[in-house]
Structures are given as C-alpha cells and as structure tokens.
C-alpha cells in the first residue's frame, strides 16, 4: 500500500513538473511573439522597409495588430512613412481595418496632415459608409480635422 502511494505521489510530481515546464514555455513563446510584434511595428514607425520585407517574406501576418489595436499600416501612415505605407499596401495590407476606436489608417494620416499618404490610402477600396465609433465617415473625419482638400485634390 505504501508503494502504491509513493508511486502515486511520484506520478503527481512528474505531471506537476511537466505542467510547469509547458506553462513556462508558453509564457516564453508569448514573450517572444510580443517581442517580434514590437520589432515589426518599430520598423513600420521608422520606415525600415528592409525589415518589413524580411518579416513578410518569413510569413509574418501583414495585418497583425498590436496591443493598442493598430496595424503596421496605421502606424506607418500616422508616422508619415510614405514608402512604408505604399510597400504595405503593395504587399496586401488591408487599409479598411479599424482600431479599437473604429479609425482606419487614412484617419491617422489625416490627423497628422500627411497629404500624400492620405491620397494613397484614399485610393483603396473601402466601404464608403464605414464609420469610426464617433460615427464619422472618412469624409466627415477629414472635414473635422480640416483636411478635406487632401481627399478632393487627389493628384
């Protein structure tokens, strides 16, 4: 009977150890994934197209969102990175995705008065009735921020 309990305790210890190892690996993997996401977004923010291409060539999801609910396209547009915005669009980024406030990449460009980027994004096919959580369409958003000309003077 003692042998049975000793074996039972030993089996429980083994399972407990394995569970801790699996949990530690899961945490390590989550940390590594978060770190990769951070690097990808830093490249978008800084306009490092070489790094963006390496990530995408390796299969990184182009429409990955960060903890703030932004995509790399939103970050590049907001930070005035025209070439990176164009690259992300060329590689298949979805310009119609919305952040937690319902804003899209073009709305970030409008806030920062990034006219070239606004025009680039305005040429993407998004639902014209798409609104943010304040109920503003792209046109109303542009008007609110005094950027209506960025949409109408499309060169």
C-alpha positions in Angstrom: 0.0 0.0 0.0 2.9 2.4 0.8 4.4 1.6 -2.5 1.1 2.5 -4.3 1.0 5.9 -2.5 4.7 6.5 -3.3 4.1 5.8 -7.0 1.0 8.0 -7.0 2.9 10.9 -5.4 5.8 10.4 -7.9 3.4 10.4 -10.8 1.7 13.6 -9.5 5.1 15.3 -9.1 6.1 14.3 -12.7 2.8 15.7 -14.0 3.1 18.9 -12.0 6.7 19.4 -13.3 5.6 18.8 -16.9 2.7 21.2 -16.5 5.1 23.9 -15.1 7.6 23.3 -18.0 4.8 23.6 -20.6 3.4 26.8 -18.9 7.0 28.3 -18.8 7.4 27.5 -22.5 4.1 29.1 -23.3 5.0 32.2 -21.4 8.4 32.3 -23.1 6.7 31.9 -26.5 4.2 34.7 -25.8 7.1 36.9 -24.8 9.0 36.1 -28.0 5.9 36.7 -30.1 5.3 40.1 -28.4 8.9 41.0 -29.0 8.6 40.2 -32.7 5.4 42.2 -33.0 7.2 45.1 -31.3 10.1 44.9 -33.8 7.7 44.8 -36.7 5.8 47.9 -35.5 9.1 49.7 -34.8 10.1 49.0 -38.4 6.8 50.4 -39.6 7.1 53.5 -37.4 10.7 54.2 -38.6 10.1 53.3 -42.2 12.6 50.4 -42.3 11.3 48.6 -45.4 14.1 46.1 -45.4 13.0 44.8 -42.0 9.3 44.9 -43.1 10.1 42.8 -46.2 12.1 40.3 -44.1 9.2 39.9 -41.7 6.7 39.5 -44.5 8.9 37.2 -46.5 9.2 35.0 -43.4 5.4 34.8 -43.2 4.6 37.4 -40.6 0.9 38.3 -40.8 0.8 41.7 -42.5 -2.5 42.7 -40.8 -1.2 41.8 -37.3 -2.5 44.3 -34.7 -0.5 45.4 -31.7 -1.7 45.8 -28.1 -3.2 49.2 -28.9 -5.2 47.6 -31.8 -3.2 49.3 -34.5 -1.9 47.6 -37.7 1.6 48.3 -39.2 -0.2 50.2 -42.0 -1.9 52.5 -39.4 1.5 53.1 -37.7 3.3 53.8 -40.9 0.6 56.2 -42.1 0.4 58.1 -38.8 4.2 58.4 -38.7 4.5 59.9 -42.2 6.2 56.8 -43.7 5.0 57.1 -47.3 7.3 54.4 -48.8 6.4 52.0 -46.0 2.7 52.7 -46.4 3.0 52.1 -50.1 5.0 48.9 -49.5 2.5 47.5 -47.0 -0.4 48.2 -49.4 1.6 46.6 -52.2 2.2 43.5 -50.1 -1.5 43.2 -49.3 -2.2 45.2 -46.1 -5.9 45.9 -45.6 -6.5 49.7 -45.5 -10.0 49.2 -44.2 -9.2 47.6 -40.9 -10.2 49.6 -37.9 -8.6 50.1 -34.5 -10.5 50.0 -31.2 -11.9 53.4 -31.8 -13.0 52.5 -35.3 -10.3 54.6 -37.0 -8.5 53.4 -40.1 -5.0 54.1 -41.5 -6.3 57.0 -43.5 -7.7 58.6 -40.4 -4.3 58.5 -38.8 -2.8 60.2 -41.8 -5.5 62.8 -41.8 -4.8 63.6 -38.1 -1.1 64.2 -38.9 -1.9 66.1 -42.2 0.0 63.5 -44.2 -1.5 64.5 -47.5 0.5 62.2 -49.8 -0.3 59.2 -47.6 -3.9 60.3 -47.3 -4.2 60.3 -51.1 -2.5 57.0 -51.4 -4.9 55.4 -48.8 -8.0 57.2 -50.2 -7.5 55.2 -53.5 -8.0 51.9 -51.6 -11.4 50.2 -51.9 -13.1 50.6 -48.6 -16.8 50.8 -47.8 -17.8 54.5 -48.1 -20.3 54.1 -45.3 -17.6 52.9 -42.9 -17.6 55.0 -39.7 -15.5 55.2 -36.6 -17.0 54.9 -33.1 -17.8 58.6 -33.2 -19.9 58.0 -36.3 -17.6 59.8 -38.7 -17.0 58.6 -42.2 -13.6 59.3 -43.8 -15.0 62.5 -45.4 -16.5 63.7 -42.2 -13.3 62.9 -40.3 -11.3 64.9 -42.9 -13.6 67.8 -42.5 -13.4 67.7 -38.7 -9.6 67.8 -38.9 -9.5 70.5 -41.6 -8.1 68.1 -44.2 -11.0 67.9 -46.8 -8.7 69.1 -49.5 -6.5 66.0 -49.0 -9.4 64.0 -50.3 -10.7 66.3 -53.1 -7.4 67.4 -54.6 -6.4 63.8 -55.5 -3.5 64.1 -57.9 
